[in-house]
Amino acid sequence: MSIGAATWSSVKEKELCSLREETKTIKQTMMTLLQGENQKEEENSKLKEKTDQLERNFLKKANEFDKLTFEMQECREKFKVNERLTDIQPPEGSNDNTSLGSDRYRPIKLAEEWSSLYTDEWSEAFDELFKIKKTNDNFRIEKELSDIIHASLI
């Protein structure tokens, strides 16, 4: 063997050692990266689980909110009805004259009387206009009024 061949051989051995070291370093780097990737996957899994739990909690709270909103609306409606009833009906146990059903000045009785008065007057006016319409075709205004009143009563 010549000196040139021995030198060549030692150069190649050094290159081979260098490549082995580089391969070893690359493998270590890959192992570190894989471990980091596994940690990130675990973190992602935990975060996804936490996100799912938060989403379930949100949906549960949203359902509770909807139920409470519905109950609140029902309570408001009941309160309004109760207010109207207390405005119409006197409190239980009151013995004044306004609580008597026969009192002709009770608001309900007055409303009934005025309602019948209003209805009777309109009925009479309608009947009169209808008679005019039948007997005289020259009164166009009366005919139009009669038609309007007839349409509003029907």
C-alpha positions in Angstrom: 0.0 0.0 0.0 1.3 3.4 -0.8 1.2 6.5 1.3 -1.3 8.1 -1.0 -3.7 5.2 -0.6 -3.3 5.3 3.2 -4.0 9.0 3.2 -7.0 8.5 0.9 -8.2 5.8 3.2 -7.8 7.9 6.4 -9.5 10.9 4.7 -12.4 8.6 3.7 -12.6 7.2 7.3 -12.7 10.8 8.7 -15.5 11.6 6.2 -17.3 8.5 7.3 -16.9 9.4 11.0 -18.1 12.9 10.2 -21.2 11.5 8.4 -21.9 9.1 11.2 -21.8 12.0 13.7 -24.0 14.1 11.5 -26.5 11.2 11.2 -26.4 10.8 14.9 -27.1 14.5 15.4 -30.0 14.4 12.9 -31.5 11.4 14.6 -31.3 13.2 18.0 -32.9 16.3 16.4 -35.7 14.1 14.9 -36.3 12.4 18.3 -36.5 15.9 20.0 -38.9 17.1 17.3 -41.1 13.9 17.5 -41.3 14.4 21.3 -42.3 18.0 20.8 -44.9 16.9 18.3 -46.3 14.4 20.7 -46.5 17.0 23.4 -48.3 19.4 21.0 -50.7 16.6 20.1 -51.4 16.0 23.8 -51.9 19.7 24.3 -54.2 19.9 21.3 -56.2 16.9 22.6 -56.6 18.5 26.0 -57.6 21.9 24.5 -60.1 20.1 22.2 -61.5 18.3 25.3 -61.7 21.6 27.2 -63.3 23.3 24.2 -65.9 20.6 23.9 -66.7 20.9 27.6 -67.0 24.7 27.3 -69.3 24.2 24.3 -71.5 21.8 26.3 -71.6 24.2 29.2 -72.5 27.1 26.8 -75.4 25.1 25.3 -76.6 24.1 28.7 -76.6 27.7 29.9 -78.2 28.9 26.6 -81.1 26.3 27.2 -81.4 27.5 30.8 -81.5 31.1 29.5 -84.2 30.3 27.0 -86.3 28.5 29.7 -85.9 31.4 32.1 -86.8 33.9 29.3 -89.9 31.9 28.6 -90.9 31.7 32.3 -90.3 35.4 32.7 -92.5 36.1 29.7 -95.2 33.9 31.2 -94.9 35.7 34.5 -95.2 39.1 32.8 -98.4 38.0 31.0 -99.8 36.6 34.3 -98.9 39.8 36.0 -100.6 41.9 33.3 -103.7 39.7 33.5 -103.7 39.9 37.3 -103.4 43.7 37.1 -106.3 44.0 34.8 -108.4 41.7 37.0 -107.6 43.7 40.2 -108.5 46.9 38.3 -111.9 45.3 37.4 -112.6 43.3 40.6 -112.5 44.8 44.1 -110.3 43.1 46.7 -111.8 40.2 48.5 -113.5 41.1 51.7 -114.4 44.6 50.8 -118.0 45.3 51.7 -118.5 48.8 50.2 -121.2 49.4 47.6 -118.8 49.2 44.7 -118.4 45.5 45.3 -122.1 44.8 44.9 -123.1 43.4 41.6 -126.4 45.2 41.6 -124.7 48.7 41.8 -125.8 50.4 38.6 -122.8 52.8 38.7 -120.2 50.1 38.5 -117.8 50.6 35.7 -118.9 47.4 33.9 -122.6 48.4 34.2 -121.9 51.9 32.9 -119.9 50.5 30.0 -122.8 48.1 29.1 -125.3 51.0 29.1 -123.1 53.3 27.0 -122.3 50.4 24.6 -126.0 49.7 24.0 -126.7 53.4 23.5 -123.9 53.6 20.9 -125.0 50.4 19.1 -128.7 51.5 19.1 -127.9 54.9 17.7 -125.8 53.5 14.9 -128.5 50.9 14.1 -131.1 53.5 13.9 -128.9 55.8 11.7 -128.2 52.8 9.4 -131.9 52.0 9.2 -132.8 55.6 8.3 -130.1 55.8 5.6 -131.1 52.4 4.2 -134.7 53.7 3.9 -133.5 56.9 2.1 -131.5 54.8 -0.2 -134.5 52.6 -1.1 -136.9 55.5 -1.6 -134.7 58.1 -3.3 -132.0 57.3 -5.8 -131.0 60.9 -6.3 -129.1 61.2 -3.0 -125.7 59.9 -3.8 -124.0 61.1 -0.5 -126.6 59.3 1.6 -126.1 56.1 -0.5 -122.3 56.3 0.0 -122.7 56.8 3.7 -125.1 53.9 3.9 -122.7 51.7 2.1 -119.9 52.7 4.4 -121.9 52.1 7.5 -123.2 48.8 6.2 -119.6 47.7 5.4 -118.4 48.7 8.9 -121.2 46.8 10.7 -120.7 43.6 8.7 
